Amino acid sequence: MGHKSLGEFIKAAEAIGDVKIIHGAGLDLEVGCLTELAAEQNGPLMLFDRFEGFPNDFRVASNVYRTSLRRYALALGFPIDAHPIELVTRLRERRQAQKPIAPLEVEDGPVLEHALSGSDVDVGMFPAPKWHSDDGGRYIGTGDLVIVRDPNTGWVNFGTYRASVQGRDRLSLWIIENKAGRIIAEKYWSKGLLCPVAVVLGCDPLTFMASSSRTKYEYAGALHGAPVEVVNGPWTGLPIPAQAEIVFEGEIPAPEEETIFEGPFGEWPGYYSHTGQECAVRVKQICYRNAPIIHGAPPLRPLLAWGDDMPGIGADLWDHLERSGITDITGVWGHCHGLMIVIALKQRYAGHAKQALLAASGFVRKGASMFRYYVAVDDDIDPSNMRDVLWAMCTRVDPATSVDIVSRTWTSDLDPRLTPVQKESGDYTIGRMLLDACKPYHWRDSFPKTNIFSPEERQQVRERWGGLLKELENSVTRRSAVK
Ligand SMILES: Cc1cc2nc3c(=O)[nH]c(=O)nc-3n(C[C@H](O)[C@H](O)[C@H](O)COP(=O)(O)O)c2cc1C
């Protein structure tokens, strides 16, 4: 059973020494910049409070679990010091064993502790940081759940879409056309109706994780091993996590009736992107729990190894490769927010690595289409360790023969490398590189022997000299902290 609420997760993170509480940081620069600096150092969860002009206990939490493998593991109940590839493996095993569990409707929950409607509605009553200096607004929804119900089937969907404050009773939402949330809203609009919506600004990490899944509450329930408890929103009747922090309920009018200019926003590839007339939310009702915590998950320039659900990407791709008939995989990892995928395998036949690369390059992950580099490495390489991967790329690759380029593949409009002409015409395509960094199959056994100590030799030395190694590790940490 996972943590029931964001607050409960923060307590658990505190118990492992992974939380930093910061009083009185400025919302214009400091919250965003401290979040970025801490994430770059693989630092703690940041819990900000005592904002000037707001009640002392209205809080913002950032770097909750997406910037740290320890906290990712904590959220899922895995060992917090597990190796990255072990997390991928455990996630795959968990998913294979789990069954979807429908949410459970309950009468009441902490999210209903306070309720405001009519002229009392003011989304500006909560601290909304400016996450990046050139953001075109205050993005109160970065780690949010935007809940809608399909008017034809009754299916309840939620996704994470950026939401910015646009007035006392207005938010903007950027929902990309292919997202289920948008498709559902269009069904209301085509009937001449407004689309009821609930924007949740903080919930337990596993339910948040499920916003990127296909089955949403059912997937969240499966991850929890128990149903997510939901209350009916007083204004929309939409099911809202009972333990959520804050919820704005309202309706989205058809674009012909009202849109709002939103953006730019510092997006996950590390660049400001997208401005335009987007969905407006007319907020009708606000509910929140005591001492609410806004979940801030601002996009950050991709961090090298972790950040943003790398175990999830690894697990999804590994499943896909196995379904495609690729055997003997020993690990899959995404670097730089998954823009570079690395597959480790034990080569069984000529062309095995290339086959894996071809299969991987055909994979579409929900909502992600910007993969750039696919690298295959041998099973002595840890795909999650960039030092290992670079070494393989620099020593086992002949650039003249080990690289293939596929042109005009699908990318996202967030891709900074699209030319202005492509953007203008909606031609969101770019090339992908397949890089075989394995020892050439036919002479792999006569490939020069590596001069690094074997895992057994290393273990033997560690057993005797563990203390010395710890000292060395600490001195490296101290040196990098001084920078
Ligand atoms: C932190 C985060 C921020 C996101 N921001 C957006 C966004 O602003 N707009 C969008 O369309 N998708 C965004 N996404 C992706 C969607 O939430 C994701 O594709 C989700 O699966 C969509 O679900 P749906 O297709 O069921 O609507 C974001 C995802 C995450 C994890």
The ligand as an SDF file (V2000), in Angstrom:
LIG
                    3D

 31 33  0  0  0  0  0  0  0  0999 V2000
    5.0710   16.8060  -15.2530 C   0  0  0  0  0  0  0  0  0  0  0  0
    4.2760   16.6070  -16.5140 C   0  0  0  0  0  0  0  0  0  0  0  0
    3.8160   17.7080  -17.2210 C   0  0  0  0  0  0  0  0  0  0  0  0
    3.0740   17.5460  -18.3900 C   0  0  0  0  0  0  0  0  0  0  0  0
    2.5910   18.6390  -19.0560 N   0  0  0  0  0  0  0  0  0  0  0  0
    1.7690   18.4860  -20.1250 C   0  0  0  0  0  0  0  0  0  0  0  0
    1.1290   19.6150  -20.7430 C   0  0  0  0  0  0  0  0  0  0  0  0
    1.3110   20.7690  -20.3540 O   0  0  0  0  0  0  0  0  0  0  0  0
    0.2920   19.3670  -21.7770 N   0  0  0  0  0  0  0  0  0  0  0  0
    0.0590   18.1040  -22.2520 C   0  0  0  0  0  0  0  0  0  0  0  0
   -0.7240   17.9500  -23.1930 O   0  0  0  0  0  0  0  0  0  0  0  0
    0.6670   17.0160  -21.7030 N   0  0  0  0  0  0  0  0  0  0  0  0
    1.4990   17.1920  -20.6460 C   0  0  0  0  0  0  0  0  0  0  0  0
    2.0720   16.1000  -20.0370 N   0  0  0  0  0  0  0  0  0  0  0  0
    1.8620   14.7740  -20.5970 C   0  0  0  0  0  0  0  0  0  0  0  0
    0.5310   14.1870  -20.2170 C   0  0  0  0  0  0  0  0  0  0  0  0
    0.2000   14.3810  -18.8830 O   0  0  0  0  0  0  0  0  0  0  0  0
    0.5820   12.6840  -20.5000 C   0  0  0  0  0  0  0  0  0  0  0  0
    0.8250   12.5040  -21.8650 O   0  0  0  0  0  0  0  0  0  0  0  0
   -0.6460   11.9750  -20.1000 C   0  0  0  0  0  0  0  0  0  0  0  0
   -0.4490   10.6060  -20.3450 O   0  0  0  0  0  0  0  0  0  0  0  0
   -1.8060   12.4880  -20.8880 C   0  0  0  0  0  0  0  0  0  0  0  0
   -2.8720   11.7010  -20.6120 O   0  0  0  0  0  0  0  0  0  0  0  0
   -4.1690   11.6360  -21.5330 P   0  0  0  0  0  0  0  0  0  0  0  0
   -3.7610   11.2720  -22.9270 O   0  0  0  0  0  0  0  0  0  0  0  0
   -4.9250   10.5950  -20.8510 O   0  0  0  0  0  0  0  0  0  0  0  0
   -4.7940   12.9660  -21.5100 O   0  0  0  0  0  0  0  0  0  0  0  0
    2.8130   16.2480  -18.8630 C   0  0  0  0  0  0  0  0  0  0  0  0
    3.2690   15.1370  -18.1510 C   0  0  0  0  0  0  0  0  0  0  0  0
    3.9780   15.3050  -16.9850 C   0  0  0  0  0  0  0  0  0  0  0  0
    4.4090   14.0910  -16.2240 C   0  0  0  0  0  0  0  0  0  0  0  0
  1  2  1  0
  2  3  1  0
  2 30  2  0
  3  4  2  0
  4  5  1  0
  4 28  1  0
  5  6  2  0
  6  7  1  0
  6 13  1  0
  7  8  2  0
  7  9  1  0
  9 10  1  0
 10 11  2  0
 10 12  1  0
 12 13  2  0
 13 14  1  0
 14 15  1  0
 14 28  1  0
 15 16  1  0
 16 17  1  0
 16 18  1  0
 18 19  1  0
 18 20  1  0
 20 21  1  0
 20 22  1  0
 22 23  1  0
 23 24  1  0
 24 25  2  0
 24 26  1  0
 24 27  1  0
 28 29  2  0
 29 30  1  0
 30 31  1  0
M  END
$$$$
